[in-house]
Amino acid sequence: MASSDTDSRLRVESPCVRKCTLDDDDICIGCFRSIDEICTWGAAGNEQRREILQQAAARRTSKTRRA
């Protein structure tokens, strides 16, 4: 485990909002993670989780701007 992941009490929490439905691009309409990111989440360290959250936030912003 990387040094930034050593304290499990500070584990980055899942962004899941229990609205698990995938759109046509296999992106969850609740948390904006891809299906691969959702499947990877459990084994991911904090650094990878933060990267996933950043990508999901970018998707959410992009989707909001198009709407």
N, C-alpha and C positions, 0 to 999 in steps of 0.2 A: 504494500500500500504506500502511496506517495506521502511525503511529509505533510502536504496540505490536507490529507485525508485521515490523519492519525487520530483525531478526536471524533469518535462516532456520535457523541452527543451533539455535535454541530453538523451532522449529516444534512445535506441539502434535501429538503422535503419534496415529494412529488407534487406537480402542479395539477394532478387529476382533480376534476370537479364532478366526477361521476356522471358525465354526459357523454359517454363513450359511444360515439358514432363516427365512422370514417366517411369523409367526403370522397369524391371521384379520384382525388390524388392520394388517397390513403393517409390523410391528415385528420386527426381527431378534431371534431368541431367544438369540443369542450376546452381542451388544453393546447391545441395546435401543435402537438407533437406528431411526428410521423409514426407509422406502425413500427418501423425499425427502432426508433428512439424509445418507444414505449416498451418494446421487448428488451432493449438493452438496459433500461433504467435500473433494474434491480441489482445488476452486477457492476454498474458504473460507479466510479469514484466521484468525489465532489467536483473535481475539475471538469470531468466529462459531463456531469449533471449540469453544471453552470453553462457549459457550451450548448447543451441541448435546450436549456431555458432561454438562452439568447436567440437561438434559431427559432424557437417557438414564438418568442416575442416579436421577432421580425416578421414571421408569417401572420401573426395576429394584426400587426400594424398594416401590412400589405393588404390583407383581406378587408380591414376596416376602411382603408382609403378607396378601395374599388367599390365598396357597397354604397 
